[in-house]
Amino acid sequence: MFSFLRPYIFTLDPEAAHDLAIKSLKFNFVPKNFFQVENEEMLSTELFKKKLKNPIGLAAGFDKSAEVYNSLFKLGFGFVEVGTITPKRQLGNLKPRVFRLEKDKALINRLGFNNDGTETVSERLKKNKPNEFLGINIGPNRDTEDKVLDFLECFNKLNKFANYITVNISSPNTSGLRDFHDEKLLSKLLSKLMELKKKQKIICPIVLKLSPDIEEKEISNINEIALKFKINGVILTNTTNQNRDNLIDSSKAEIGGLSGLPLQKLSLKFIKIFYKSNKGKIPIIGVGGIDSGRSAFEKIAAGATAIQLYTGMVYKGPGIVKDIKKELIEILKKEKITNIQKVIGINS
């Protein structure tokens, strides 16, 4: 169906096409068994001490305001991450702000955390409880005076609805956000979050989403800080505002975060470095350029416990999850591996 509709969908502005997808998913008409595959038990895994039916997740950025997560679970995802959610409703940057790089199988976006805000999202989650494993990605408003307080507010209000909370310090589209990769600023942020977590007796895991544009030596520092504050996981990585030299599409000069196939090797490198530096003590969610079972397998073999995709679904449609599951199972059978968990870190 998607291959039939794709030529029409790609005539639309990317953001208009995305809005159409959200509206379609609100009908919740997707038959869950359509996206199931045989031998999926081989893909069962554990993340933050919870069992997942498979390690394939949807990255934040698609369901920005937590409107269709239960419909998305039906597409076969093992988990879904919504957001980024900010304390107050935010319209984001001026349009156009999303660009397809079809020749590179990539996207560039400068959305700017457009979302409905914590109050609306909280009410939505309260009325429509998640059916499966849900992550919530949080960030500060662009005009805030104190980004740390924004993170604390979001964490405090949204943790009870989530299986984990992602602290997003890595978007290139919010001024000053990536400053939190600095050792002192990151320590301050995580110290405040852990203080709140202890005071309120919050059990929800905290995950840190990192930029692919940091220096390799910074990974070691961030790893030490993550271990010190007992962070439950890291997401490697967000979009990049670099890595444009080898792109061929005419939209490559647009300002914003680049996602999709050009990030495949870059994020893989980060996963290997981080996994080696902490010897698997901190679970990694790998993201960047995943559009096949082979690319998913590579991320897990490099050290990722689970993986996420988004841009791959833009180009290949909702059937991508089913295709990845099938291909992963084929690879496992060929390699005589009984379960996907046994793959974690074998190539690091």
N, C-alpha and C positions, 0 to 999 in steps of 0.2 A: 504493500500500500504506500509506504513512504517513498519508494523508488518511483512510483507513479506520480505522486504529488510533489516530489522534490523540485522539478523545474518550475512549478507555480510558486512554491514556497520561497525559492531563491530569487524570484522577481520582486518579492517584498523586501522592504527595509528590514535588516536583521532584528531590530527591536520590535517591529510590528509583527514579524514572524514568531518571535518569542512570546509576545502577548497573546497571539492566536493560540499557541500551544498551551499556555496557562488556562485560557478560557475553555479549550477543548477538554483538558484534564479535569476541570471542575465538574463535568458531567459524570465523571467516575464510572464510565461505561466499560472500562478495560477488563476483559475476563482474565482473572489471575492465572488460570492454568495454561493460558496461551503462551506464557513466557517461561513456563517450567521446562526443565530438561531431564532426561534420564541420567541416573547416577549422580545427581547433584549433591548427594551426601558426601561425595569425595571432596567437595568444595567447602564443607562446613569448617568454620574456624572460630577462634576466640579473640575478642577484642575488649579490653578493659574488664576482663573476667566475666564477660557475657558471650553467649554462643550466637554466632551469625550463621545463617544458612549458606552464605557465600561471602567472599571478601570484597565484592564489587560494590562500591558506593557511588552516589551522585554527589559531585562537589557543590559547595556553596556557590551561589551566583545564578542558579536556575530558578529555584523557588525562593526568591529573595524575602518575601513577606510571609512565608509559611502558609500558603494557600492551598497547595495540592499534594502535600507529602504522602497522604494515604493512597492517592491515585498513583503516585510514582513508585511506591512499594510494589504495586501490582505489575510493574514493568520487569520485575525480577531482581531489583537491587537488593543486596544484603543489608544495606543501610543508606540513609538519605541525610544530607546535611543542608539545612535551610539557612538563609541569611545572605549577606551580613545584616544583622539587626542593630540599629543605633537607638539610644534612649528616646529621642524625638523623631517624629516622621521627617523624612528627608527626600527631596525631589531629585537630588543628584545634579550632575553637570548638564550643560546645555546640549541639546540634540543637534546633529547626529553624534552619537557617542559609541556606537558599535559598528565594526567594519569586518566584513568577510574577506579573507585572503584565500580565495578558492584554489589558486594555483599552489599555495603552500599548505593547504588544509589547516588553516589557522584562523584565529580571530584576534582583533585588537579592540579592547574596550576601555573607555574612560567614564564609566557610569557614575562613579562617585557615591557608592553606598545608598542608592535610591531604595527606600523601604518604608513601611507603614509605621515603624516605631514600636517600642516595647509594649505599650499599653494595648494597642490593637492586636499585636501578635499574641500577647498573653491571653487575651479573651478568645482569640481564634483557637489556640491550643487547648484552652480549657473546655471549649464547646465540642471540639473535635479531636479527641485524644489520639496520639499516634498509635498505629496498629503494630508497628515494628520498631527497629532500632533507629533512633533519631538523634542527630547532632545539630546543635544550634551555634552558628557563627556570629560573634559579636564584635562591634567596633564603635569608635567615637563619632559623634556628629562633627561635621567639618568646621562649625563655628564655635565649638566648645572652648571654654577657658581652661579646662583641665581634662585631658584625655583619660588619665588614670581613673578619675571619678566616674567618667562615662562607662568605662569597662566594668567598674565595680557595680554600678547601677544595673547594667544589663545582666551581669552574672547573678546578682541577687534576685532579680525579678524572673529570670528565665530558667534557672537551673532545675527547678522542680518539674519542668516539662521535658527535659533532655536526658539522653543516655550519656552525653558528654557535651561540654561547651568548648568551642574553639575560640581562642583569643587571637584575633586577626591583627597582626602587627606588620603585615606584608604587602598590602595593596599599594600600588604606585600612584593611585588616584586620589589619595587623601594626604594633604600637605602635612609633613612632619611625622606621619605614622611610622615610617620605616626607621625613624630615629630610635625606636624602642629596641632595635637590634644592638644598640650600644649597651655595654656591660652594666653601667650604673643605672641607666633608665630601665632596662629590663629587670634588673634585680629589684628596683623600687616597685615596679608594676606587679611582679610575681609575689613579692613580700606582702603587698596590700591585699592581693587576691587570696593568698593563703591565710592571712590574718582574718579576713572576712569568712572564709570557708570554715575555719576553726571556731570562730565566734558564733556563727549561725548553725554550726554542726551540719554543714552541707557535705553530702557524699558524692556529688556529681563530679566525674573526672574532668580535669582541665587539660586541654590540648593547645599547643602553640603552633600557629601557622607562619612559616618562614618564607622569606624572599629568596629567589634564586640568584639575586644580584649582589649578594654579600661575598666577601673574600673567604677563601678556604680557611684561613687562620681564624676567622670569626666563628666558624662552626665549632671549633674546639672550645672556645669561650662560652658559646651558647649551650653546648652540651654540658659543661661543668655547672652552669647556672641551673639548667633544667634538672640535673641530678640533685643539686643542692636543695632546690625547692620542691623536689619530688613531683615534677610535672608528669602527668600520666601518659602523654604522647606528643608527637610532633607531626605536622603535615608538611611534606616536602614535595613540591613547593607551590607557591602562588605564581602569578603571571610575572613576566619580565618586561622591563622597558629598555632592554638591550637586545643582543642576539639578532640583529636585523641584517647583517652583512650578506648572508646567503639567501635571503628571501627574494622572490622574483615578482610577486604581485605588486601592482601599482599602489596599493593602499599601505605598503609597508612603512611609509613615512609618517603615518598618523600617530599622534601622541596617545599613549595609553599602555595598558598591559597586554602583552602578547601571550596567547595561549594556543594549545594545539600541538601538532606534530613537531614544530621547531624546538619544543621544550623537551622532547623525549629523552635525548642523550644528556641534556643538562640536569634534569631532575634525577635521572638515573645515577649520575656522578655524585650528586648530593646525598642520595640515599646510601650509597656505598660508603662514603666518607663518614657519615653520621653513624651508620650501623657499626663500623669498625671502631669508632671513637668511644662508643659506650657499650660495645660488646652485646648489643641486643637488650640492654636493660630498659630502654625506653621504646615502646612500640612506635613504629613509623607507619603513617598513611601516605602512600606514594601517589603523586598526581602529576600529570604533565605528558601529553602526547599519547595517551592510552586509547587505542582504537581497535585492538585485536587481542585474542587470547595470548599470542606470542609476546606482545608488548606488556600485557598484564603479568605474565609469567616472569619476564625479565625484571620487573620492579620488585616482585615478591622474592625472587632468587637473590636480588641485590640486598634485601634486608627489610622490605616492607611487610608488615603484618596484614595490611589491607591496602586497597587502592581506590582511587576516585577518578571519575571522568566527567567531562561536560562537553568540550568542543567536539569530541568524537561523536557524540550523540547528535550534534547539530548537523554533521556531515553524513552520518550513516543512519540516523533515525532511531526510534525507540527499540527496534529489534537488535541493536548493538549489544545489549546486555545478554540476551539469549545466545547470540553468536559467540561472544567472549566465553560464556560458560561452556558451551559445546567444545570450543577449541581448547580451553584449559583442560577439560576432562580428557580430550584426545591426547594432549601432551603428557598428562599424568600417566595415562595408560601406556603410552609409548615408552616412557621413562621408568615404568613399573614402580610408580610412587602411589601409595594408597590414599593419601590425603594431602591437601594443599599446604597444611601447616608444616609439613616436612620439607617444603621448598624454601621456607623463609631463611634467607641469608646464605644459601648454599654456594652462591657465586661471589661472595664478598671476601 
